[in-house]
């Protein structure tokens, strides 16, 4: 995992990039987490699994969250977070260690996904895991197959 500051159009954002072993220029999945999360929490769990499956994955702290600076701290605003995701997509397109033509977003939590679906309608989207009484059943394998199909790998 590489930790770095991603320079974007909305300002510097703290990021972690997980790269798969022995794969040059892999497709990249930006993994965002639930409300109020930072990159080392829930997004990191999904990012590690996807990297093990051959994808580059990027987690990042939204503006004002975690290690990403901003004058406004801890603001939970779907419009603002959508702007951050779009800025990250643009910044990733120019990197040499990932395939900038194959970038997708994985919104891990239903609240985030519902709020972001419309603004990010042109970006790949996978719904959150199915809820069962008392626990969550992660369906990452089904999602992986969707990613495989989207990237034709």
Phi and psi in degrees as a GROMACS rama.xvg file:
@    title "Ramachandran Plot"
@    xaxis  label "Phi"
@    yaxis  label "Psi"
@TYPE xy
-108.183  125.803  UNK-2
-100.684  134.792  UNK-3
-161.649  172.942  UNK-4
-101.706  123.78  UNK-5
-92.2301  119.004  UNK-6
-83.1642  117.714  UNK-7
-126.73  174.378  UNK-8
-69.9905  -16.8897  UNK-9
-98.6432  0.584521  UNK-10
118.853  -179.75  UNK-11
-72.1388  135.155  UNK-12
-126.037  129.759  UNK-13
-70.2345  132.772  UNK-14
-139.679  155.209  UNK-15
-125.04  128.976  UNK-16
-112.624  123.704  UNK-17
-104.985  119.987  UNK-18
-109.758  139.769  UNK-19
-72.3972  154.387  UNK-20
-77.4062  143.549  UNK-21
56.988  37.7152  UNK-22
-140.629  119.733  UNK-23
-88.9656  140.218  UNK-24
46.1004  58.2217  UNK-25
-73.1018  158.217  UNK-26
-62.3809  153.295  UNK-27
-119.963  139.795  UNK-28
-118.162  123.524  UNK-29
-86.0543  121.717  UNK-30
-107.777  119.657  UNK-31
-109.55  157.657  UNK-32
-108.655  -168.586  UNK-33
-70.6546  175.079  UNK-34
-52.3791  137.959  UNK-35
66.0917  17.7461  UNK-36
-90.9505  162.612  UNK-37
-121.17  168.925  UNK-38
-60.7296  -26.3004  UNK-39
-83.5619  -5.74727  UNK-40
-92.8287  -127.794  UNK-41
-53.1772  -42.5153  UNK-42
-58.3393  -33.4315  UNK-43
-64.7674  -34.935  UNK-44
-62.6784  -49.0234  UNK-45
-66.4406  -39.4374  UNK-46
-61.0713  -41.9132  UNK-47
-64.5781  -42.3987  UNK-48
-63.9284  -46.3087  UNK-49
-64.8166  -36.2252  UNK-50
-64.9449  -40.141  UNK-51
-63.4223  -24.5736  UNK-52
-91.2576  3.27791  UNK-53
106.556  6.4877  UNK-54
-104.8  143.99  UNK-55
-76.442  137.973  UNK-56
-130.872  141.636  UNK-57
-123.402  128.522  UNK-58
-112.978  150.683  UNK-59
-151.21  159.598  UNK-60
-92.6087  127.398  UNK-61
-63.0163  160.924  UNK-62
-52.0376  129.966  UNK-63
81.1578  3.28078  UNK-64
-118.004  147.918  UNK-65
54.2476  -124.868  UNK-66
-98.011  7.35902  UNK-67
-89.5676  121.094  UNK-68
-75.542  153.934  UNK-69
-174.798  155.75  UNK-70
-72.3993  -22.9404  UNK-71
-104.232  122.293  UNK-72
-103.557  141.274  UNK-73
55.2247  41.2423  UNK-74
-92.4502  121.281  UNK-75
-94.9361  93.3863  UNK-76
-132.807  108.292  UNK-77
-58.3536  -35.7853  UNK-78
-66.0633  -46.0149  UNK-79
-63.9658  -42.008  UNK-80
-67.775  -32.8536  UNK-81
-61.9713  -43.0502  UNK-82
-59.9227  -40.5506  UNK-83
-62.8293  -44.3168  UNK-84
-62.3834  -44.9442  UNK-85
-61.2889  -38.9437  UNK-86
-65.6892  -37.9406  UNK-87
-66.235  -40.8611  UNK-88
-58.6155  -47.3119  UNK-89
-62.1112  -41.431  UNK-90
-68.65  -35.3821  UNK-91
-70.5165  -27.0086  UNK-92
-59.224  -24.0874  UNK-93
-98.3836  1.11417  UNK-94
-77.7707  148.047  UNK-95
-86.6318  -18.4368  UNK-96
-94.2482  1.42736  UNK-97
-137.169  163.36  UNK-98
-85.198  99.6715  UNK-99
-66.3453  -9.1235  UNK-100
-90.9571  -6.06176  UNK-101
-128.066  80.4534  UNK-102
-120.108  130.15  UNK-103
-131.85  163.7  UNK-104
-117.587  135.575  UNK-105
-118.695  105.303  UNK-106
-88.6023  114.357  UNK-107
-74.2132  -28.7356  UNK-108
-115.904  141.54  UNK-109
-54.711  -44.9498  UNK-110
-57.5571  -43.5298  UNK-111
-66.6636  -44.8967  UNK-112
-61.0714  -43.8539  UNK-113
-63.7415  -43.2539  UNK-114
-68.2941  -29.7358  UNK-115
-98.5773  -11.1015  UNK-116
-56.8358  -48.6047  UNK-117
-65.4283  -51.4948  UNK-118
-62.7608  -26.7283  UNK-119
-108.872  32.7184  UNK-120
-58.7847  -25.2964  UNK-121
-87.4777  -0.616399  UNK-122
-107.258  143.772  UNK-123
-54.7716  140.606  UNK-124
-139.138  135.938  UNK-125
-123.433  129.498  UNK-126
-67.4405  162.369  UNK-127
-71.2391  167.24  UNK-128
-58.1617  156.485  UNK-129
-74.2545  135.255  UNK-130
-86.8756  132.309  UNK-131
-120.129  155.987  UNK-132
-54.9511  118.854  UNK-133
89.8552  -17.2658  UNK-134
-160.046  168.131  UNK-135
-103.55  136.725  UNK-136
-102.835  102.515  UNK-137
-69.5362  133.491  UNK-138
-114.695  50.6751  UNK-139
-64.0483  -28.5777  UNK-140
-65.4486  -42.687  UNK-141
-62.6684  -40.7743  UNK-142
-63.6604  -40.7081  UNK-143
-59.1134  -40.8678  UNK-144
-65.4322  -34.7246  UNK-145
-65.4504  -43.1297  UNK-146
-62.6161  -44.6555  UNK-147
-55.2084  -46.2809  UNK-148
-66.1414  -41.5827  UNK-149
-62.3829  -38.3752  UNK-150
-95.4858  -4.87221  UNK-151
54.5662  50.3718  UNK-152
